[in-house]
Amino acid sequence: MKRTVDQSTAVHVAVREAVATLEDCHPTQLGSLSLVVDGERLDAVPDTSPEESPMLFRYCGYTVTVDDSGTLRIEN
C-alpha cells in the first residue's frame, strides 16, 4: 500500500489508519505504535531533509516506510 499523508493528519495517525485498513479493524484494536517508534520523530519525517529519511520500522507484521515527501508505504 502506498499513499501520501494528508498534511492535516499526523503521520502516526495515518500509519495506524492504514494498517487498520489492511487488517480490516479499527485503529484502536492494533498494538501500540509507540512501542516500536517515537511518534514525535515519526510525525516530523515530512519536515526533515531527504538525507534524514526515509524512516523505516516494523508494525503489526508490516514494514512501514515514511519519507520526507510524506509518502507512506506499507508492505507485508
MIKOLLUM-234412 format. One line per 4 residues: number of its first residue (from 1); their letters; for each residue x, y, z of C-alpha. Coordinates in pm, whole numbers. Each point is the difference from the previous one (the first is absolute). Last residue first. Layout:
residues N
NUM> a> X:Y:Z; ...
END
This chain:
residues 76
76> neir> 362:-723:423; 78:341:-138; -113:344:112; 121:309:-180
72> ltgs> -77:354:124; 99:298:-210; 35:323:195; 260:142:-237
68> ddvt> 272:-52:263; -56:-375:2; -208:-242:206; 63:-375:-20
64> vtyg> -198:-269:181; 86:-369:-9; -306:-191:116; -40:-266:270
60> cyrf> -190:225:239; 260:275:-39; 354:-30:-135; 213:310:-58
56> lmps> 150:221:-274; 46:376:5; 98:131:-339; 159:241:55
52> eeps> 279:205:153; 182:78:-326; -329:116:-155; -17:277:259
48> tdpv> -261:-23:271; -345:162:6; -185:-307:-131; 176:-208:270
44> adlr> -121:215:293; -305:-215:81; 226:-305:30; 236:183:237
40> egdv> -293:101:218; -144:-353:-9; 326:-170:106; -23:-348:-151
36> vlsl> -65:-361:100; -172:22:339; -160:332:-94; -201:-178:-270
32> sglq> -198:-185:267; -160:-313:-135; -306:23:-222; -364:-13:111
28> tphc> -12:377:49; 63:42:-374; -333:-171:-77; 22:-326:-195
24> delt> 33:-132:-355; 371:-82:44; 96:196:-311; -231:285:102
20> avae> 139:-12:354; 353:27:-144; -100:311:-192; -177:159:299
16> rvav> 294:-68:234; 250:144:-248; -217:305:-70; -31:69:373
12> hvat> 378:-19:45; 44:233:-297; -220:269:154; -283:96:-234
8> sqdv> -53:353:-136; 290:-41:-242; -176:-300:-160; 239:-296:-4
4> trkm> 68:-117:-352; -87:-361:-65; 164:-331:-85; -128:-343:87
END
